[in-house]
Every structure is written in C-alpha cells, then in structure tokens.
Amino acid sequence: MHSQQAAATATLSAEHQAGRPHGLPGDGGGSARTVYAYATDPEASLPEGRFVEEVRTVLRRHATAPGDGSPDALDALVRQAADWGAGERERYLGLAVGGEGDGDGDRDRPDGHHQVLVRRAVLGCAPLALMSGAWLQWLSAPGNADDPLVLRILALYASDVGAGHPAASRGSAYLELLRRLRLAENAAPAARLTGDQRIPDGAFRLPALLLAMSRRPDDFRGEILGADLCLRAVGLLPALELVREVLPTETDWATLDPAARRETEGPLPVERCRGAVDALVWEEGARGADAVRSGFRWMLAGLSDWSDALHAELVAAGDPAFDMSELMRVRSREGAVYHHQFLLEGKPLARWLAECRTDPGPLLDVLARSKLVKPGRSGASSLVRGLVGERGPMFRVFSPEDLTVIRRWIDSLPVKPAEAPEPQVEPEPEPGPEGVRVGVAPQKPSPGGTRDPLAAVAGALRTGARPQGRTPSGLREAYHLLMNRTDTPALRSWAMEYVAGWLARSGHGMDRTAMQLPERWSHEGLRPWLQAQHDQHGAEFEENAAIPLPSKEAVVDDTVQTAPLTLIDGSWLQGFTDYEQASSAIGHSLFETYWDELGNGEPHLNHPLIYRDVLKEMGVELPPTASAAFAQWPGFREESLELPVYWLCVGRFPQTFLPEVLGLNLAMELSGVGGTYRRARLALKAYGFSTRFVDIHNTIDNVATGHSAWAADAVDTLLASLPDAPGPGARADVWGRVRVGYRSLNPPRSVGARLAARRTRFTGRRR
C-alpha cells in the first residue's frame, strides 16, 4: 500500500473504522440518518422547544461571538469559502491523476481504481447533492407570500428545482448520474438513501441538519440563508471534481454546481443569495447578520470535516483490501446467521463473520490463506466461481458490484511461491505507517472515543413535542395560526379534522347531484372536457350580457370579503414547494402554478400585492395578512374565512390528500376563465377600478397552455398511473376523490351537508 493510503486509513473517521453497522432511522445507531429520513418527508412536523435548542447547540459549535455585521465581513467569508472550494477541488483532482506527491502516477494503481474512486465519491456526495437547494423549500408561506425578501428566495429556489419541468431539479440531475453509474438502487425518494450501507453516517450530517432547519423556517431563516450562501460560494462539491475529470460527459455538470446559472441570463445564484441575505440583514439588523454568519461558519466547518473524511476514504480505497474490508463488514451481520458448519482454520465461518463486524482484518487474512482464494488469480478462485455459481451454496448472495470488489482484492494479493506450505496459524500482519496493518482497517476504537454530533437532535426528534399547543378557538384564530409553515400537534390535528369535515360536506349527496366532472375518467384525459367547459363559460358570458352589473357597493363588498382568500392565492398548493414534489411528474406543474401566483419572484406580478392595490383604490387598507389583526378585522364576515381556512389546512398535506388537492386545483384554475373573470372586469372597469387582477388570471389560467391545462394534466398523470381495478387506491376510487376535491371549492350548503361535516369531525376527535 502507498504510504499515503496507509496514513489515510489511519485517520479515517471513526464511523468507517469502528465496524459499527450504519444506523437506520429509528434504530438508535445513526442519528444523522434518522434526522435526514424524517426531514425529507413533505408532511413532516418537527417539534419546537428542545429540538430547536439542540439544533442551535450544533450550530454554536462553529459560531463565534457576535461581531462585525458589515458587508465586508460577509464578503470575507464568501471569499474564504470560494478559496477553500477551489483548493479542495485541486486536492481531489490529484487523486484522479494519481499524483499527490507519491511519484508513482497510475503505474501502481490496481485495475478499476478510478471506478472505485468514482463510486465512493458519488455515493459520499449523494445525501447532500440529491437535495441541492431543498433547505429553501419552506421559506415561503401563506403569510409572507407578498414579502419582497421571500420572493427573492423563492426565485432562487425555483431555479434550483427547474420550475415548470419534471425531473429538472439539481437533485434530479444527480439522481440521473447515480442511475447511469448504477448506484441509484436506494436513491428515490431521497429518504431511502438512509438505508444504503455503502454511505457513511457522516455524509448525512450536514444535509440532515439543513433539512431539519428547513422545517422550522421561522426559527432558522438566517442560518439557512447563511449555509446556502456558503454552498453557492464553494460551488461544485469538491469530490465531484474528481468524478468530472474521469467522466466529463456523464452528466450536466453545470446543473450539479449550485453556483452555476441555469438560466441564459440574470444574476448568478451566489449573487441572488447574497441579495436575499442583504435584504434579511437590512430587515432584521444585527440579529439577522449574526444568524447568517452562524449558518455560514457552521456549513464551511462541516464541509471541511466531511470532505477531509471523504478524501481520506478515497485515498485508502486505493488498496483493494479497504473495499473488501468494507464489504465484509457490511455483509457480516446477515452472513453470521449461516455457515456454522463451515470451518476456516478450525473456527466456524459464522464466528469469523460475527467478529468481522468490529474488525474484518482477521477474516480477510484467513480467507487469503484458505483454499477458497488463489492469490493474484481471481478467475481460478472458488470464492468467486463455484461458490457463487448457479449450483453453488452462495448463489446470488453477492451482487455483481460485490463480486467486482472481491475479484479486485484477490487479484491484488501477492502470489505465493509454488513450494510454500499452507500456513495453519494466523501470522502477525506487517505493520504499516503509524502502526496500521497493511491492507486491513484498524480496530474499533473504544466506545467513548467518538461522539455522534446529531445524537441529541435525533433524540429530541424522537421525543417529539411535549406541549401540544393551542387548539384554535375558531376560524379567525385558525386563519392566523395557519399563516406559518410550522405547527403544533394541536394545530395539526385541528387542520386534519377540518379537512376531513370539509371533504365530507363536499361529498354529501354527490351521486344524486349533477356536477361538471364526468362520472368516470377516460383514457383520452381531461383536455377535451376542459375545452368543452371553456366553451360553456364563454356561452354563459354572452347569455348574461344583458344582466345589469352589480352596484359599486356590491363590487367593493365582494372584493373585501374575498380578500382572506385572494391574499393567500395558491396556498392550497403550498405543499408542492417541497423539493421532491416540486420536480415530480405530477407536482412540477403545481409548483409552477404556485410560483406564478406569487409573481415569479417579481413584486409587480405578485397576485396578493396586485389585489391589495385594488383594495386601496376602493379605500380599504387591511392589516398585514399574517397578523392577528387581519384575521380579527371586523369587516370580514365569518363565512368569508371558511374556504380560506380549508385551503390553508389541505395545503399542508400534499400526499395525504393528493387526489383532493388535484381536484380542488382544477376547479380553482378553471372557475373564472372565459366567463366570471370577464364579467368581473366589466364591473371593475365600470366603477373606475383597476382590472389588472382579473385580466392576469384570465390569461395565465387559460385552458390551452395555462394553469387550467396544467391542472388537468396533473390529474391525468395521476390517473393514468393507477390500475383500472376495484378497491382503494385504484383508478375508480382515486377518481372519486378527485371529484370530491373538485366539488370542495364550492361544497353544498344544505343542512345535511353541514351535518355530514360535523359528524366526521366529531368522529375524528373521538378516535
């Protein structure tokens, strides 16, 4: 082994060397995995209190005392991160060319060395790269959707997810790289990555904490932006520079680089992020500046630690025995169940395998001396021939990738002289640099030798929220509490019950009442039906042309009573800002709709702001939407809050109520196109009010290329993927739920319908 490989093996992070099986979510052995898996859930609800404090404790380890919050200080941090990234990429490039000062180049590299480096580098970067930009996913909320700072952040995030296109996010590009390299077995959805034992726990720490912070945006907005600015200043993850050198055309490298512009023009991502940071600091002052610096420093320190560990792993992987040791350690637990009768040097193989979980070295030594292995000649070794063949006792135990690792290890073993006797005792291995046995991973350190940085965070997550929080006393308080993304167990339970009751009301008597959506979904999809509905809207507009317009007072009253609804435009789709939802086959168009409703990052196109301008023309000045004063404003009638609260509740559950949200979205986007918006325009114009709000909706909601068309396509995409069979979850069942969701925009108001809603909510509380 090269001296550098031996040194790297000696200094690898404890999780690689300890032999501890990688922890899976909930087993107590992998806290970073636990947090990562939970925080990737689009309906995740992370507790306040202890959990938030434990996250802050981790951040504080790399923070300094509050100090200079000037732009120059932040500029220095950005330069430091950029310089570190450039230097670190050069260090990894040295591995690709076999340099790093050993003078041997590629001459002494075993066959397949570059493939090993690429595989380990790509897997090691996967937890972070698969979710690139995801930490920005909840920084927009119904209550701040007209905030210029939030619109800046949303514009940056929309670029990361490739708004308007399926599988166009930065993470999707990385998933495609994993698939091309055949490493994606456990990569979609990203939560499954936590079950991939080829990836060390350390690779999950940074993204796990970032994603956890993203679920508490009100607590960590500054820290999230600071960490994001650091990542964009660094650019392409350093280890991926090695992969790009080896595989320059294997993927779109610019997409994988968070510092690279995805649009043909406009500011660079680091400039966009810096603009958002400056706006935050201007808004929050020293407190915001401290939070940004805290997140930045934590991220840079964490990147450095993680990159050092990954680099050491890649250097050590130059010795095929390192890969073999890792394979034996990972597979030893399951293998120890068997092989009690098969002896190696007088000891059952099951015992060798059990001991392998803490130190694979002795097993590798005994295998190398056994008749199963012909050193230097994998093709002649029964370990990779008869034993794993179709008639062998270990058929399909090892994957093709595993067999490549085993063959590479066997071929690297020195060939024994023909006359050398078969040793019967285990020889003492030759010591390498710093006391490390050549070709063998070091012994497991003492249990107290390592500390899991996220153990307390994961523990707080498992404990959950102790205070249940306040249950809304009514619609007005619920409206206010639902303005933010975060919730409490009490609010979450209330929201779920409210949705269940609203949907029960919406489905009441549906079989006995004519409705617009057809009774059955057909393979031709909804586009023909959509065109027919648009024609009908146009005809109704013409038929109603002679009906007098409402009075000015009625127009103003209607505009005011609709404000609680319109000022949270798109809130029923808030769940589709979630990273994996926003670029999915169904969710990409829903995210783009949400993105359009908020003006694509431009305040002058932001629908809530445009609506407020109309209200001002009418002489109505409302409090900020997120304030308690807005919900309690006496000018709103109680019934004007019923539908908005439903939107706010159902938008929190994009998976639980996916069919219903799709139906609601279709009804909402189609509702005014071709008819209602045109008539509203006549009324507004007649009394001298701006028609911009209805004009923009009548165009962007169009049935050919607009929101109505996207809404129909999203329904069709879901239905086409389902089996045409009876039972829950099949096409007929889901279509029925879509129809209920469609009707939920305007549910029946009869006594029977309201009683159905009340019964459902009461039953939910009783459970």
N, C-alpha and C positions, 0 to 999 in steps of 0.2 A: 504494500500500500504506500502511496506517496505520503511524505511526511505531513503535508497539508491536510490530507484526508484523515490521517490519524488524529491530528490536532483538532480537526472539526468534529470528529466522532467524540472526542473527549469533552468538548464544550457544547454539544447539542443540548437543547432544552430538555428538562427532566422528563417531560411527557413522552419524548421519544425513547429515552434511555431507561426509564423506570420499569418498563414492561407492563405498566398498568393498562388494562384494556380501555380503549377510548370510551368515555361515558356517553350513554344515550339519554335523551331527555327523560328526566324523572328518576333515573337510577342512582342519583347522587354522585356519580363518578365523573361527570362532565358538565360543570356549571355553565360554561360558555355555550355548549350545545343546547342546554335546557333553555337558556335565555333566547338564543337565536331561533330555536324552533317555535317558541311561543310568540316571539315578537314579529315573526313573518305572517302570522295569522291576520287576515284583513279585518276580523271582528274581535281582535284582541282587546282586552281591557286590563291595563296594568294599574296596580293599586298605588294610591298616594301614601304619604306617611313614611314608614320605614323603607319602603322600596326606593322612593325618591332620595332619601338620605343616603342610602347605601350606594346609589349611583354617584351622588355628589362626592362621597368619600373616595371612590375610584378616581374621579376626575381630579380631586385635590392633590393626589399623589404627584402629579406632574405640574401643578399650578404654582405660581409664585404669588407673593403678596401683591395686592392691588397697587398699581403704579401708573406709569405713563400711558395714558389712553390716546395719545396723539396719533394721527395717521402715519407719521414717520415710524413710530414704534411698530405698528402693524405691518408697514412696508418692510421693515427689517425681518419680521417673522416670515413674511412671504418669500423674501429673498433667501432666507435660511432654508426654507422647505424646498424651494426650487433647486438650490445648490446641492442639498442632500440628495434629492431625487436624481439629479444628473450624475453625481458621483457614484451613487449606488447602482445605477444602470450600467455604468462602466465596469463596476466590480462584477456584476453578473455576466457581462459580455466576456470577461476574462475566463469564465467557466466554459462558455460556448466555444472559444478558440483554444481551450486547453492551456492557457497561459498562467497567469497569476504567479509568475516568477519561478515555476518549477523547472523551466527549461526543457521540458520533455515534449511540449506540444501535444499532439494527438497520438504520438507513437506508442505510448504505453496504455492508451485507453482500451478497455475491453470492447468487444463488439457490442453495439447497441447502447453505447454510453450516452450519446446525445438523446436517444429516445427516453432513457431513464431520466435525464435532466428535464426534458420537456414534460414528461408525465408528472413528475413531482412538482415542478414549478407551476404547472397549470392547475393541479389539484390544490396546491397550497394557497393559490390566489383565489380559488373558486368562491369561498364564503363571502368575500368582500366584492369581487368583480361581478358575481351573479346578481348583486343587489345594488349596483353602482348608481348612486343618487337617491336610493329609496328613502333615506332619512329625511328627505324633504316632503314626504308624501302627505303628512297631516298638518303642515304649517298653514294651510288654508282651511277655513271653517266657515259655516254659515254666518257667524257674527263678525267676521273680519274680511268678507269677500269683496269689500269696496276699499280696502286699505291699500294705498299705493305700494307700501313695503311688501305686503303679501302678494300683490300682483307681480312684483319683480321676482320674488321667489318662485311663484307659480310658472313664470316664463322660463326660468332656468330648469325647473323640474320637467316642464313639458318637452323641452329639448332632450333631456335625459331619457324620457320614455318614448320618444319618437311619436309625439301626439298625432293621432289620426291614422296610424298604421299598426296592424297587428305584428307582434314579434319584432318590433323595431326599437326596443329599448337597448341601452348599453348592455344590460344584463342578458337580453335575448341574444345579442351578438356573442357574448361569452358562452352561453349555452350551446350555440351553434359550433363554436370552437371545441367545446367538450365533446359534442356529438361526432364531429369529424375525427377526433382523436380516440373515439370510442371510450370515453371516460364519463359519460353522462348517465350512467345507469341509475344514479340516485340524485339527480340534479333538478328535477322538475316534479312538483313545485320545490322551491328552494329549501323548505323545511326538511325535505327528505335527505338533504345533504348531510344532516347531522348523523345519519346512520351509516355514512361512508367511513369505514375504519381506516382507509388509506390517508385520511386528512387528520392531522393532529389537532388537539383541542385549541392550541394557541392560534390557529388560523381563524377561529370563530370569535375570539375575544373582542377585537375592535368592531366588526360589524354587529355582533350581538348587542353590545352596549349602545352603539349608534341607533340600531333599530328599536331598542327599548326606549331610548330617549325620544325617538320619533313618535311613540305612542303617548308621550306626556309633553306635547309641544308647548304648552303654556309654562311648563317648568324649565324647559331646556332650549328655548328658541335660540338664544345667543350662542350656547355651546354647540348646538347643531350647525349653525352657520359658520362658526369658527372652525369646526372639524371639516366641514365641506370645503371651506376656503383652503385649508391645508392640503386636502386631497387634490384639489384642482391645481394648486401651486406645484405640487410634486409631479403631477401628470401621470403618465403610464406607470403602473406598478412596476418597480424595478425588475423583479424576477421575470416579468413578461418581456423585457428587452432581450433576454436570452432566447425566449421562445420565438420572438420576431426574427432574431438573427438566424435561427435554424429553419424556421418556417415563415419566410417573408410574405408569402401569398396565401396563407392558410385562412386568413380572416381579414376583416376590415379593421385594421389597427387603429385608425383614427376614431372609430366608434368606441373602442375599448379605452381610449385615452380621455379621462374626464376633463382634461384641459383643452381638448380639441373641439373646434367649432363644428357643429353638424349642419348648420345652415350655410348657404353660399355667401351670406353677408351678415353683418351685425357684430356686436361685441363678442369677444372670446368668453368662454364660460368663467374663467377666473375674473374677468372684468365684470361680468354680470353679478357674480357672487360678491365681489368687492363692493359693487354698488349697493347691494342689499345690506351688506354689513355696515356700510357708511350710513345708510338710512336708519338702521336699527340703533346705531350709536347716537345719531342725531336725536332719535326719538326717546331713547332710554338713558342717555348720558353715560356717566362713569360705570353704573351698574351693567349696562349693556356691553360696554367696552371690556370690562373685566370678564364677563361671561364668554365673549368671543375669544379673548386671549386664552382663557382656561380651556375651551374646547380645542383651540388650535394647538396649544402646547401638549395637551393630552394626546391628540392624534399623532403629532410628529414624534413624540416619545414612543408611543405604541407602535407606529410604523417602523421605527428604528429597531425596537426589540424584536418584533415579528420578522423583519427582513433579515436580521442577524441570524435568527434561529433557522429560517428557511435556507439561507445561504450555507450555513453550516451543514444542514441536511444534504444539500446538493453536492457539496464537496465530499462529504462522507460517502454519498451514493456512488462515487467513482469506484469504490470497492464493491464488486458484486455481492460480497458477503453481507454488506449492510442491507441491501434489498432483501436478501434471503432471510436475514435475521428478522426483519420487519414482517415478512410473510409468515414465518413460523410463529412469531408472537401473536399475530392477528388470528391465525387459524388454530392455535394450540388449544383453546378452550373447547371447541367442538370436537377436535380430534382426540382429546384426552378421555372422552366418553368411551372410545373404542380401543382396540389394539392392546388389550390386557394380556393376550397370549403371545403376542409377537415380541421376542426378546432381542435387544441390542446390547451386546456385551454384558449379558446376564441380567438386564433390567428391562421390565416391560416398557414397550414404547409409550404406553399410556402415561407412565410415570415421567418419562423423559418429556412428554408433551406438557404435562401439568407443570413441571419445573420451568418449561420454556416460557411460561407467561411472565416470569420475572427475569429470566436470563436465557436467551436462546443459544448462547455460545456453546455449552456442553453438547446440546443436541446436534448442532452443526458439526462439531468435532467428531462425534461418534458416527454421524451419517457419512462424513468424508472418509472414515476408516472402514465403513461397512461394505458388504458385497453389493449393496444397492447402488453404489456410486463408483464409476470409473473416472478418477480424476483426469480432467482435461478432455474427456470424451463423453459428452452428454448423450450422443447418439448410441453409445454402447451401454448406457447405464439403465438398469431395470427400473430405477425410481421414476424415470420419465418415459419408459417404454411399456413393459408388460404390466406393471402395477396399475397404470392409469389407462391401459387399453380397454377395448370393449369387453374383454373377458376378465379383466383384472379386478382385484378387490377394491381398487380406489378409482374406478371409472367415474369420471365427471366430478371428482372431489375438488380438483384444481381447475380453474378457468384457464383459457389459452394464455391470458396475461400472466397468471401464476406460473404456468409451465415455462414461459419465457424467462421469468426470474430464476427458476430452478436450473434451467439449462445454462443460463449465463453464469451462475455460481459454479456449477460443475466444471464448465469449460475454463474457469479461472483458476481452478485448483491445480497445484503442481503435480505433474505426472510422476508416479512412484517408479523407482528403478525396478526392473523386472524381477530381480532377485530379492528385493526387500521383503522380509517376513511381515505378515499381517500383525500389527500390534494388538495386544489384548488389553492394555490398560490405557487410560486416558493420559496423554503426555501433557506436561505443563506448556501452555502456549507461549510463543515467543513474545516478550514484552515489546511494545512499540513506544513511540514517543509519549512522554507524560504518563507512562505506566499503563497505557491502553493495550489490551491484547489485540494483536493484528487480526483484522478481519472479523472481529466479534464486538458487538455492542457492550459497553460497560455494564457492571452490575447495577441493580436497582439501588438508588440512594436510600438513605434512612427515611422513614415515613415523615419525619418532621423537616426534611430537607427542602421541600418545595411547598409553596403556598398557592392555592387556587385564587387568582385575583377576583374572580366573579362569584366565589362561593357565597358570600354574604348577599350579593344581589339576587342570585338564584334562590337562596333561602327565603328572602323577603318575597320573591315572586311566588314561591310555593305556598307561603303562609297566607298570601292574599291580603285583602283589605279588612282590617279589624272594624273600623267604623263603617256602618252600612251607608251612611249619608242620609240626606233628607229626601223623603218622597215628596214629589211636587204636590202642593195643596190644590192645584187646579191648572187650567190651561195656560194662564198667564205666567205662572211661575215655571211651568214646564217649558214654555217657549223660551224663557230667559236661560234656564239651566241647559237647554239643548243647543245653545249657540256655540258652545265649545265642543271639541272632539272628545275630551276626557269625560269620564263619567264616574259614578259610584255604583255599587251594587244595587242600591235602592232605585236610582235613576234608570239604570239599565233594565231592571225588572219592570219598572213602570212603562218604559218605552216599548218593551216587548209585549206587554199586556195591551197597550193602546193600539199597537199594530194589529194584534190578533182580534181585538174587538172591532176595529175599523174594517178589517177584511171580512169578518163575519157579517157585518152590516152590508158590505158591498156584495157579498154572495147571496144575500137573502132574496129568495124568490126569483133568482136569475133564470131558472129554467122556465118560468112562467111569463117572463117579460122579454119582449123583443129587445135585442141590443145590436150594436153595429157590427161587432166582430162575429165572423161566421162560427157556426156551432163546432165545426171541425177544421183543423188545419190541413191544407193540401200541399202536395209536393211542389206546386207552382209557386208557393210562397205568398207573401202578403203584398207584393208590389202591385198586382192587378187590383186587389181590393183597395189599396191606398189611392190609386188613381181614380177609382170609382167614387171614393169618399170625397176626394178633392173636387171632382165634377159636381157632386151633390152640394158641397159648400158653396160653390160658385152659383149654382142654380138658386139656392136659398137666398143668397145675397141679392140676386136680381129680383126674385119674387118679393122680397121685403123692402125693395127700394122705395115704395110709396108709403111705408110706415113712418110716421113722424119720428124724428130723432128725440132722444130723452132730453129733459131740461138740463140747463147748465148745472143746477144744484144736484141733480141726479148723477151727472157725469163726475162731478167733484166727489160726491159721496162714494160712488163706486170705486173711484181711483184711491180714495183714502182707505176704504175697507179692504181693498186688495193689497195694500202696502205690506202687511205682515207676510203675505205670500210672495209678492214680487221681489221684495228686498232680500229674500233668501233664494232667489232664482237658481235652479239647478241643485238645490240641497238634497233632493231625493236621490241624486247621483253621487253624493259625497263619498260613498264607499268605494267608488270606482277610481278615486285618486290613488288607491292603494297600488303599489308598484306592479305587482304581478297581474292585477286586474286591469290596470291602465294600458297594458300592451297585449292583452289576451285577445283571442279571436272574437269574443263577444264584447269584452269591456273596452276595447280601444275606441270604438265609436261613442260609447257612453262617456268616456273621459273627454273625448274631443267636444262632445256636446257641453259638458260641464265647463270646459276650457273656453268655449265660445260664449257661454252665458256670462262669464266673468270678464269678457273682453280681450281674451288672448294676451293678457298682461298689460293692456293699454287702458288707462283710466277713462279716456274719452269713448271707449267702446264697452265699458263695464255696465251691464244692464241695471244693477241696483243704483249706480250713480246717475244713469240716464233717467231712471224713474224718479229719483229724488229731485232732479231738475224740473220735471213736470209738476211734482207736488209743490215746489217753490213757486212756480208760475201760478198755482192755484191759491197761494197764500198759506200753505201748510208747511210748517217746519217741525219735523219729527226728531225725537232724540236719537242718538246712535243706536243702530239695530241691536247690538249686543248688550245694551244697557238694560237694567231692570226697569228704568223709566219708560223705555219703549214698550215693553210688554204690558206695563201698567197704565199706559196712556189712555185716558178716559174716552178719547174719541173713537177707539176701536170697540165694536160690538163683540160680545163673547163668541158668537158663532163665526166671526171672521178669523178666529185663531184655530178653529177645529182642523181644517185642511192643512194649514202650515205646520201644525204640530205633528200631524201624520207624516208629512214629508220629512220633517226633522228626525222622526223616530225610524221610519223604514229605511232611510238612507244610511243608518248605522249598521244594517245587516245585509250587505250585498250578496252574501252566499245563502243565508237562511231564507231570504225572500227574493231570490233572483228572479223566478218567473213573474212574481207580482210586480217587482220593480220594472221589469221589461214591459209589462202590460201598462203600468202607470205611465212610463216614459212615452210609450206610443200614443196614449190618449192625450198626454200633455202637449206633445210636439205637434200633433195633428189638430188640436182643438180649435185653434183660431185661423189656420191657414186658409186663404181663399174666401173667407166669409166674415167671421167675427172681427178679425183684425181690420178688415176693410171698412166695416161699419163703425168700429171704434175710431178709425181715422177720420171719418166724416164728422163724427160728433166732436172730437177734439179740435178739428180744424174750424168747425162752425163757431166755436167759442174762443178762438184765438190761442189755443194751447198747442204746444209742440207735439207733432205726430211721430217723432223720431223713434220712440219706444215700440210702437206697433208696426211702424214701417220696417224696422230692422228685424223684428220677429217674423213678419210675413215673408221676408226674403230668406233668412237663414233656416227657417223651419220648412222650406219647400219640399214637395214630395218627390222631386227628381234627384237632387244632389244635396239636400239639406237634412236637418235634424229628423224630420218625419221619415225620410227614406232610410236614414241610419237606424232609426228606432225599429222600423220594420225588418231591416236586415239583421239586427241583433236577435230579434225573436226567431227569424227563420234559421239563423245559425244554430241557436239552441235546439229548436225542434227537429232540425234535420239530423242532429247527432243522437237522437233518442230512438229506442226501439219502438216499433209500432205494435205494441202488445198491451194487454190489460195489466192493471196493477199500479201501485205507487211508483213514481219516478219514470214511468213510461210516457210516451208521447201524449196520449189522451189525457192522462192525469195532469201533466205539466201544462198542456194547453188550457185545461180548465182553470188552472191557477193564473195563467196569463190573462184569461178573460176576466177573472175576478180583479186582478190588478188594474186592468183597463177600466173597469167599472168603478174602481176605488177613487178615481178623480172626481166623480160625481155620484156618490152612493145614494141609494134610496133614503128618503127622509121619513118614511112611514113609521108608525108606532112599532109594528112588527120587526122592522129592520133595526131600530134602535134597541129593542128588547133583545134581539139576537146578539148585538154587540155587547150589551150589558151582561148577558149570561156567559158569554165567552170570557170576558174579563174577570168575572166573579169566579168562574171555574179555574182560571189560571192562578188567581190568588189562593184559592183553596188548596191547590196542589202544593 
